[in-house]
């Protein structure tokens, strides 16, 4: 497979490029909205085009359970099924080995899941993960990996990494679809020597792109940034680097600064449905009193569909009255916010002004306190009936 | 006020016309999507324009409770607040005297409600209903009425009607906005002599339009049709006739046949969110097995956004996976179905082919059995925490 990423400009470690896929080119750095079950929650593909999304992420394991891989294959593949003609990347299901930890067993053969839908039992092997992603017809497939939670011991992380490496070989051997790029996933937790070993091993297999997995799983932000930076330093320059499950606006800026090209995260869409909206100063909760009578949009100057057509007061009302339209309008705003952020960073990289952009961003954008952030995430996980992730020490 | 309805063609009792309002003309017969709280559930104003909606219905009492009439007035009125620049009609709150029966007391002065939101107590007088609708700036306001449930005795219905008449005078005396039409509401239940008295009294007050209230409140369909027909026969030809709370596709056809010009009903949007979709043969439940792999749209030839872009299998999946996009796509389909039905009837009236259209419609469209329909409605009311309506004897 020829190079799929063309680096067009760099500024420090930050890179601007073009990721070529069978369903079109993706200007990088890029943020992928999350369509776990084949739908970015609350919005449609035309909304996504309108707000500048260029590539989506879907999930092999979720789609395997429902509606079933064969159903989608018979409908002409995932693009056709969900009416999105742009690029799609699928996670293999490895992340569900983390997020559905209480419902799975990991063995050499693969991951055995107990379905969260009907309790049935399913073995996801590396070969199956590849077969499924080939049947879905997505542009970028991910190797099956073991993604351990933060806080495990080094021996456990090493073992998870070794399995990930053996599975990477099995995935490569199984993969035949020339229209689809298969990315390897670096593991190793927060241990630099494991990360180095993982990067060395996986780059020797010559994947067309690499993901950094096993981050954003409960560790402090500073550690995540450090590990992302350390790992990008070990990856080939000419290939795409995808940091899985990241992130918040401040994470996106910090990780573009560290040489990441691709991101995905459910945060912007999830908090939107919970009435938390991004503005240049941070997050606001639109359902609170200050917005009850705000005539102007959520943010002056925002070019999203929501801000172009609706007042903050109306959004406030929709959330208070539990109107379904609230979720779509809020989702559009937050996705446009992070995608515009990517566009602005790309522009800054081209202009050699990335560091300036980064400083200005941090001066204005105040993220929620990390403790608040972790508590909110725990509450959300609990509301989903999932166990709490390991707590940072 | 000059005539606001221009009848352009008739065919039997059916009429096609143009209803003139301060925010544009409405071709009649017309169906008004229901935006109780200032939002047609799950869709936005651009969706509504796209599917051919020409006039919306909102609710004074609900908007009074939340976000508050003054909030909307300060935002420039309801059109500006909800970003809908077409005509709006508001019900006065009289219907909540029926639907929130367990939370209200009716006296000569007005209706005293206990808020379903916070339990606070509010007196809605005819004068207040007018003031609120003037503040909302809607195109058509409704007089405050007493809307009794089906199954009451004649003496009770008579008394409700007499109060409605006295309130109609108070509403007229209070109403000053020349850009807004105020409609009177005929009551009298299913008693022809009461209906005749109500029509005679209210037409003597020379409202610019008349609604038929107190139907679709639990009575058998045949009785509703009979009463609608009897009442239209008593109303002036040159003024709009609005049958409140109707209806299903078969009701729309039967009541256009009886000379009704305007309709509103939550049914198409409510059942859409419950996965029931209209097709030319009746209703289907998109979340059931037959649609799991249906590659084509919900209905071949349907011109709605949903059918133009998404397969029945995808809709099926969205409902099964409880994806929010399901509600919007299903709502768009059902609203387009009933609005296209109105467009087709209008065309048939112009062509002198209404009776033929009506016969063809009934030959193909099989509504759910009436018993099933009533049980479904009761289940829904129970799920809303409301008491069951009076059962037909």
Interface residues (C-beta under 8 A of the other chain):
Chain A: X37 X38 X39 X41 X42 X43 X44 X45 X46 X66 X67 X71 X74 X75 X81 X82 X83 X273 X292 X293 X295 X309 X310 X311 X313 X314 X316 X317 X318 X320 X321 X323 X324 X325 X327 X328 X329
Chain B: X37 X38 X39 X41 X42 X43 X44 X45 X46 X66 X67 X71 X74 X75 X76 X81 X82 X83 X273 X292 X293 X295 X309 X310 X311 X313 X314 X316 X317 X318 X320 X321 X323 X324 X325 X327 X328 X329
